[in-house]
């Protein structure tokens, strides 16, 4: 294999390694976001608390 072929071979595997690392990072980020959304939706308390009825009467 000539020098150019070796360089292209190394570059190809380098790009594949970078892509694999990026894919793992994106997958891990998606798992973290999914867990955050799931834990937030498990909370049954309303996000907007209505005002007490005594405050609305003047």
Backbone bond lengths (Angstrom), bond angles and torsions (degrees), N, CA, C in turn:
res aa  C-N    CA-C-N  psi(-1)  N-CA   C-N-CA  omega(-1)  CA-C   N-CA-C  phi
1 X - - - 1.468 - - 1.526 108.06 -
2 X 1.317 116.29 133.49 1.463 118.89 -177.57 1.528 111.37 -79.60
3 X 1.319 115.76 177.44 1.462 121.17 -175.21 1.526 111.72 -65.20
4 X 1.328 117.10 -39.95 1.462 119.96 179.70 1.525 110.97 -65.53
5 X 1.317 116.53 -40.27 1.461 120.66 178.07 1.522 111.70 -62.39
6 X 1.321 116.73 -41.52 1.466 120.75 178.31 1.525 110.81 -63.60
7 X 1.331 116.03 -42.02 1.462 119.73 -179.88 1.533 111.03 -64.56
8 X 1.329 116.29 -42.95 1.469 119.56 178.38 1.530 111.16 -65.29
9 X 1.329 116.32 -38.70 1.466 121.20 179.07 1.528 110.74 -62.66
10 X 1.326 116.37 -45.13 1.467 121.31 179.37 1.527 110.20 -66.67
11 X 1.339 116.46 -41.11 1.467 119.95 179.32 1.525 110.74 -63.95
12 X 1.325 116.72 -40.87 1.464 120.47 179.02 1.527 111.30 -61.57
13 X 1.316 116.79 -46.82 1.459 119.11 179.56 1.518 112.21 -69.35
14 X 1.317 117.74 -30.92 1.460 120.42 175.39 1.519 111.35 -64.90
15 X 1.334 115.90 -43.42 1.470 119.49 177.46 1.520 111.37 -65.71
16 X 1.327 116.63 -38.20 1.466 119.55 177.82 1.533 111.06 -64.02
17 X 1.335 116.80 -39.97 1.465 120.45 179.13 1.526 110.58 -65.88
18 X 1.330 116.76 -42.69 1.465 120.02 178.57 1.527 110.36 -63.45
19 X 1.328 116.89 -41.29 1.466 120.57 177.73 1.512 112.08 -63.47
20 X 1.335 117.02 -39.99 1.466 120.09 179.54 1.524 110.70 -66.31
21 X 1.319 116.69 -41.89 1.466 120.04 178.65 1.524 110.14 -64.11
22 X 1.332 116.71 -42.78 1.462 120.00 177.83 1.519 111.96 -63.35
23 X 1.318 117.02 -39.01 1.461 120.41 178.27 1.520 112.19 -63.80
24 X 1.316 116.59 -41.02 1.471 120.23 177.45 1.520 110.57 -64.96
25 X 1.330 116.91 -39.53 1.461 120.03 179.42 1.527 110.88 -65.22
26 X 1.331 116.74 -42.97 1.467 119.83 179.63 1.524 110.34 -65.80
27 X 1.330 117.35 -40.50 1.463 120.36 179.37 1.530 110.55 -64.81
28 X 1.317 117.09 -42.25 1.463 120.22 178.03 1.516 111.81 -64.47
29 X 1.325 116.97 -39.77 1.465 121.37 177.78 1.530 110.19 -63.64
30 X 1.331 116.83 -40.57 1.466 120.46 179.36 1.521 110.47 -65.15
31 X 1.317 117.50 -38.08 1.465 120.47 178.43 1.519 110.20 -65.36
32 X 1.331 117.76 -42.17 1.465 121.37 179.60 1.527 110.08 -63.89
33 X 1.335 117.40 -44.76 1.459 120.73 179.36 1.519 110.31 -64.26
34 X 1.322 118.07 -40.86 1.465 121.31 179.09 1.525 110.26 -62.11
35 X 1.337 117.45 -41.87 1.468 120.19 178.40 1.516 110.90 -65.32
36 X 1.342 118.19 -39.11 1.458 120.65 179.00 1.524 110.87 -64.25
37 X 1.311 117.42 -42.47 1.466 120.58 -179.25 1.520 109.78 -67.10
38 X 1.332 116.85 -40.35 1.461 120.00 -179.12 1.528 110.93 -65.96
39 X 1.314 117.72 -41.85 1.454 119.91 -179.14 1.530 110.55 -69.15
40 X 1.319 117.83 -32.81 1.462 120.24 178.48 1.524 110.37 -71.01
41 X 1.325 118.06 -35.49 1.459 120.11 -178.73 1.525 112.00 -78.45
42 X 1.331 118.04 -17.40 1.465 120.49 176.96 1.524 111.93 -71.02
43 X 1.317 116.79 -21.51 1.455 120.56 -179.18 1.530 108.82 -75.07
44 X 1.324 117.12 122.64 1.459 121.16 -176.71 1.531 112.94 -86.56
45 X 1.320 117.25 -8.93 1.466 119.21 -178.76 1.528 109.42 -69.66
46 X 1.335 117.29 138.76 1.476 118.66 178.97 1.516 110.84 -69.01
47 X 1.320 116.29 147.08 1.458 119.54 -179.15 1.528 110.74 -76.32
48 X 1.337 118.05 -25.99 1.458 122.29 177.34 1.520 107.19 -113.90
49 X 1.314 116.14 117.76 1.464 120.57 -178.42 1.520 108.29 -90.88
50 X 1.325 118.90 124.24 1.461 119.76 179.82 1.528 111.67 -67.17
51 X 1.306 115.33 150.76 1.453 120.31 179.79 1.538 109.00 -70.14
52 X 1.310 117.84 148.32 1.456 120.01 177.19 1.523 111.25 -63.96
53 X 1.333 116.57 149.08 1.462 120.08 -175.09 1.534 111.93 -66.48
54 X 1.340 118.15 -26.86 1.463 119.81 179.84 1.517 111.86 -69.55
55 X 1.324 118.99 -24.84 1.449 121.30 -179.55 1.535 111.36 -76.25
56 X 1.336 117.07 -23.05 1.453 119.11 -177.12 1.537 112.34 -81.99
57 X 1.332 118.71 -18.91 1.465 121.90 179.27 1.523 108.63 -91.62
58 X 1.324 116.76 131.61 1.467 120.89 -179.79 1.495 111.13 -108.48
